[in-house]
Amino acid sequence: MISKKVLDGLGRSSAIRAMFEEGERLRRQFGPDKVYDFSIGNPEIEPPAAVDEALVRLAREPNPGKHRYMSNAGYDDVRRRIAARVSREQGVPLEAGHIVMTCGAAGGLNVVLKTLLDPGDEVLVIAPFFMEYLNYIDNSAGRPVIVPSVPDVFEPDLAALEKAVTPRTKALILNTPNNPTGAVYSRASLEGIAEVLGRAEKRTGRPVYVVSDEPYAKIVYDGVTVPGVLGIFPNAIVVNSYSKSLALPGERIGYIAASSAAAGIETLMDGLVMCNRTLGFVNAPALFQKVVAETLDATVDLEWYRERRDTLYNHLVGAGFSCLKPQGAFYLFPKSPVGDDAAFVRSAAGHNLLLVPGRSFSCPGYFRIAYCMSLETIRNSLPAFTALAAQYGLQPQAR
């Protein structure tokens, strides 16, 4: 029999597993083009042309050893280029020694938490949040402390955060632009968090590290900018990936960037490099380290995402759903018309709409829609959303 911890994890992921199986059943029954799967954030957009061009050229270059191991932190030249880019973007001085190349953001988060946490250390997580955070914290024997956000606008609730901090608080995970809401935390909110954590550090005498999960930082709309956390929090660690910004989720390439001002920075970096190795990642994929270093100026077509956001958001609001208009990422998080969001999602499946209940993100009463698929699929789904709204007697909302 497998471990109890893994069995518990399977239980937590049962909603996603059941949704996948339901999707397979519906596709067999109605055909793939009649099923509208908004459940998974797996972008259908292709990478920028510069990525493929760099990949082909680098693969063909007669460079002996290009597939061998390198430092567990990654190639020095790649880390230098990323450090320079992050320094410009966030307005803080970084060097190659502050960068660790990772197997995507998920790998990076596990490396950071393994480095920071002793058993029983607490990690603050602002709800709603990406559900795997709980598993990542558990992997390092930490304890998650879930902090609610301000309802409907999903900005951090500073009063709730202050109450959640204890002497065991070791880290706070931030995710902005946010999955599942698409909200971008304001600079004022982040500065408020910095004040809360500063007071906590004075009381306890130990640092609270801010771990900023930023895979959607380049996917923002309407002139919105994402405040740089390295300039706001002295003990900040950015975890980023190119899964979304370059549409490379299957290549598992990302990085950790730690603030040069972080407490115990040299020991912290040594720990990150060691954990990158001992967790079994060893090093980030060699060829794609070089690819991303040569395509730092590239990004996916934001208009591709904006058109999908606007098409779906405008229709949902017109049909009567209440929803924050996303400022970033590629998710909508409308309010469920009934309190039981899981029951609502089951009703949606009756219209061949595959959605994710808000309780899967520790925020019941809502549901998530991932709009990273073809515009044709979105347009074909609109009558189903209209019928779903009518089923619950919704009235159009003002935009």
Buried (B, 14 or more C-beta within 10 A) or exposed (E): EEEEEEEEBEEBBEBBEBBBEBBEEBBEEEEEEEBBBBBBBEBEBEBBEBBEBBBEEBEEEEEEEEEEEBBBBBBEEBBBBBBBBBBEBBEBEBEBBBBBBBBBBBBBBBBBBBBBBEEEBBBBBBBBBBBBBBBBBBBBEBBBBBBBBBEEEBBBBBEBBBEBBEEBBBBBBBBBBBBBBBBBBBBEBBEBBBEBBBEBBEEBEEBBBBBBBBBBBBBBBEEEEBBBBBBBBBBBBBBBBBBBBBBBBEBBBBBBBBBBBBBEBEEBBBBBBBBBBEBEBEBBBBBBBBBBBBBBEBBBEBEBBBBBBEBBBEBBBBBBBBBBBBBBBBBBBBBBBEEBBBEBBBBBBEBBBBBBBBBBBBBBBBBBBBBBBEBEBBEBBBEBBBBBBEBEEBEEEEE
